[in-house]
């Protein structure tokens, strides 16, 4: 707006302006303050930057990477925001980072679980982890999300 004021030396200076209303940053800060625990953020579903944190525990394992990629693509195809963690880190690091970031739902694909034909699903706000069949992963994830969303409405 090029709003200026006159200094005591008769020089024009641009004013510094700010907004003190409720904005995106303040809304996010309030949500984080109200929805966190010792492990990190627990985003409310409507505010979450990503709905699902998808952890591929063994990126070097072709089957593990392939299953994680298929789940990622299937969720995104249905308009679900997914954060894929395919870093070459230890599982504990990935679990801790997922809790810190606070995506509402965590889906874990690991080579050990795949040997049993399962993947794990866990809501950030809950302690229990649910094991679901790998071959029905997308269907079960959608069912789990639908059941949770129905309870929230």
Residue, then its C-alpha position, 0 to 999 in steps of 0.5 A: x500500500x506504500x503507506x509511509x510516515x514522517x520520521x523526526x528527521x523529516x524522512x519518509x519511512x514505510x510503515x510495518x503493518x500486520x494483521x492481528x485477526x484469526x488466520x491460518x497460522x493461528x488456527x494451526x497453532x491453536x489446534x496443535x496446542x490443544x491436540x498434542x501429547x508427549x509424542x507430538x501432534x495429533x492433528x484433527x482430521x479436518x485440519x491434518x495436512x496429510x490424512x495418512x502416514x504410510x510407513x514402508x519399513x523396508x524400502x530395499x525390499x521390493x515387495x515391501x516397496x511395491x505394496x507401499x506404492x500400491x497403497x499410496x497410489x490407491x489412497x491418492x486416487x480416492x483423494x486421500x492425502x498420503x505422506x509416504x515415508x520410504x526413507x532408509x531409516x530404522x522402523x523406530x525412527x519412522x514411528x517416532x517421526x510419524x507421531x511427531x508429525x501427527x497424521x490421523x492414521x498410520x499405515x505400516x508396511x513391513x517385510x515381516x508383516x507381509x510374510x504373514x500377509x498383513x499390514x498394520x493400521x493405527x489411529x494416532x489418538x489410539x494405542x491399539x494397532x489393527x492388523x489387516x490382510x494385505x490383499x484387502x488393504x485398500x478396502x479395509x483402510x477405507x472401511x476403517x476410515x469410514x467407521x471413524x468418520x461416521x463416529x465423528x459426525 
